[in-house]
Amino acid sequence: MRRDDPAELMRASVLFTPLRIGPVTIPNRFVRSATHDFMAEEDGSVTERHLTLFNQLAEGEVGLIITGHAYVNPAGKASPRQLGVHEDRMVEGLSRIPQAVHDFPSRVFLQIAHAGRQTKEKICGCTPLAPSAVYEPVFKVMPRAMTKEEVKTTIAEFVQAGRRAKQAGFDGVQLHVAHGYLLNSFISPYTNRREDEYSGSLLNRARILREILGGLKSLAGLDFPVIAKLNSSDFIPQGLSIEESIEIARLLEADGLDGVEVSGGMSEAGKGSIWQGLRSQEEEGYFVDSASRFKAALRIPVFGLGGFRSFAVMERAIEEGKVDLISLSRPFIREPDLVKKFRLGQVDKSECISCNKCFNPRGIKCGDLVKPSRRI
């Protein structure tokens, strides 16, 4: 191999080495982080647009593709045209996604979620549910506190969603425990003010996650990977702290969790996971320092994210042992073949300018493609 050939140097990068998540081998370290695509039918069914999207990502050599959040119950629907995994009838349509991906070495996980208090009645068809009745100022919602029976039912719904994902041929599932959605609301002391065994101490607040994980491992099998997206911080007073989040991750690891993606924020914090505007290379990967603290405490793979654009920065995060995988969202909306271009040495940075125009309710697409003069 010629060491002066940039393409050959990139092919030798740690970013193109495989990694196991549980028993599943991911062919490289690039992850398409879960991104709501606004492409489902109104009943949550898969569409041809999904198949095109995921096939392009797999053809573009993304190692692990995580779908946008799929609701486990219509009461937990967060957005229009969101995927559903709430009924057995969804399995046949969902199975078309792994089929579209598995023509290539890429693996695909289904993210399963419940919106909790971050939705509206016109979307979910009910008064939004939450651990406690804590007003949500962005959605202008006063949620209804869940009964203990509803908590148990929701646990079962997550477990059945995981079973459906395996039946549909997905390689694993990701529990959405971040960004203010229901599971995040249970582990956050700000939103969980219950007075039963699902609130109070850290062990009690984590109970719902541990029961879901235990149910998934029992029903879907130990060979079916389960990972979690966790907040490093809620970024609000009295919210979840990184120290508590790491301790929750340690508990889940002991229960069989197979990986952790570290993010942060919730809607009312005004500081979520998708920060607008380009940053210098020194500021790329703005959740990596937090993720490195998780990695120091865990043995399972840790995913790093936060505005990555430069190949060199991604490579350094892996080489320095801060994270095990690199999660990207917006760059893959603009360039689904970005990983392939990296591997071939054709580019060393994504063209994405972090304008956030890609999150289009008619279907995600790069809002800058028709305006090349705005590229920087």
Secondary structure, DSSP 8 states (H G I E B T S, - for coil): --TT-HHHHHHTSGGGS-EEETTEEESSSEEE-----S-S-TTS---HHHHHHHHHHHHTT-SEEE---EESSGGG--STT--B-SSGGGHHHHTHHHHHHTTSS-EEEEEEE--TTSS-HHHHSS--EESS---BTTTTB--EE--HHHHHHHHHHHHHHHHHHHHTT-SEEEEEE-BTSHHHHHH-TTT---SSTTSSSHHHHTHHHHHHHHHHHHHH-TTS-EEEEEES--SSTTS--HHHHHHHHHHHHHTT--EEEEE--BGGGT--S---S---GGGSSTTHHHHHHHHHH-SS-EEE-SS--BHHHHHHHHHTTS-SEEEESHHHHH-TTHHHHHHTTS-SB-------TT--TT----TTTT-GGG--
